[in-house]
């Protein structure tokens, strides 16, 4: 699977493929074998070409943060198969109360239900991608008005997962 990671305005193309018990990861012309056990928001213990590495990974919307050896790296994750989504401003979606899948995956859990009041930043949908579970959060405070997905639904990058009517002031 190909991904685009944007860091400081620079696009990095990443190719990730299953390889035995781990993954083959190609980045900027270099391929590494990665064996790792992790979940988003937890310590990552991995072997990269047999070298042990430990870090921390967290995700908020389409931003992936990786802390490694005391340095924090922030990336915007994009699916190169959907270039029109790269031009979409995520702030526009958030202000409309829309939550979209940041990458292709499988809906594992829906943590809210239609009619429920939710707080901004609280997890509402869990999507599994590349064997990692990503808790996606409500973009704003309000009432859930639509959830067009259920657990087990395969989603594409940019697919609508949930809509929230903003709380009226």
N, C-alpha and C positions, 0 to 999 in steps of 0.2 A: 504494500500500500504506500502510495506517495503522499507526502504532506509538505506544506510550506510553513516554515517558521519565520516570522518576521521579528527581527531584533534591531532596534535603533534605526529603523527605516530600511534595513537590508534583508532581503529574502534569502533564506537558506532552504534548499530542497533536501528532504530526508526521505529515504526509501527504507521501509521496515518490512521484512519478510520473516515468517517462521523458519527456524533453522534448528532442527533437533529439539532439545528441551528449551532453547532460547530463541533469539532473534538475530538476524543479520541486519545490521544498521549501516546504511551508506550515507555519508554526509560529506559534502565538498570533495568528492573524489576518493574518500577513504572509507573502507568497509571494515567494520568491527563486529565481532561476535559478542553478544550480550546475553548473559544469564542473569535474571533478576526476579526477585519476589517483592511485590509492592502493592499498595493501594494509594490512590491520590490522598494527600494529606498525612502521609506516614513516612517513616524513615525507609529509604530504599537501600537495600544491600544487594549489590550486583558484582558480577565479574565481567570486566570488559577485556576481551582477549586474555583471559585467565588472571588479570590483575584485580584484586578486591577493591571496591569503591563503595563508600557510604555517603549518602546525601539525603536531602529532603525534597519532596515534590508536592506542590499544591496547585490547584486550578481554580480560577474564578472566571466564569464565562469563557471567553476565548483566549484568556491569558494563562499561560503555564509558567510557574515559577520553579526554578531548580536551584537549590542551595547546595554548593559543593565546595569543600575546603574553605569555608568562611565567606565565599563570594555568592551573591544572588544573581542569577541570570533570568531575565524575563523575556518570554516569547509570546507572540500572538500566533495562535494555531489556525491555519487555513487549509481547506481542502482544495488542491489544485484543479480538481475536476469541476469545481464550481466557481470560476473566476468572477462571475457577477456578484457573488457573495462577498468577495474581497473588497468590492467598492461600496457595499452596504455599510452604513454607519451603525454600529451596534447601539449607540446612544439613541438613535431614532427608534429602534426596536424597543429599548428599555422604556422610553417615554410613552410608547404605545402600550406598554405592559406585555410585550411579546417575549417569550423565551424560545430560542431556536437552538437546535442541536449544533454544537460547535464542530463536530466531526461525525463521520458515519459510525454507527454503533448499534447497540441493542438496549432498549429500555428495560431496566432491571426492576425498578420500583417507581411508583408514583406516590409521593409522600403527602399530597394534598388532594382535595376533592372539590368538585364544582360547588360553588356557593360558599366555600370556606374563606375566612379572612386570613391573609398571610402578611408577614412582615418582610420588608426588603432585606435581602441577604440571607434569608432562611432557606435551607434546602427544600426543593419541591419535587425534583425528578432526579433519579439516578440512572445514568447511562454507562454501559460498559463499552469501552473501545480499547483495542489492543490489550485485552486481558486486564485492564485497569478500570475500576469503577470510579466514575466522576459524579459527584453530587452537584447538581446545577441548582443555583439559587434564584429566588424571586427577584426580578429586576426593580421592583418597587412595592410599596405597601398598598394593599387593596383586596378586592374580592375576586377569587378565581371564577372566570366565566366560561372557560372552555379548556378541555383536556382531550385533544384528538388522538392521544396515544394511550396504550395500556402496557402493562408488563409483558415482555415478549415481543413487542413491536420493533422491527428493524427500522432504523431511521437513517436518512442521508444527511450530509452536512447542510445546515440551513433549514432543515425541516422544522415546522412549528410544533412545539411540544406542549405549550400551555399559554393561555392568555389571561391577563389580570386586568380588571377594571380598576383604574387608580382610585384611591380613597379621596373623597371630596373634602375640601378644606372648609 
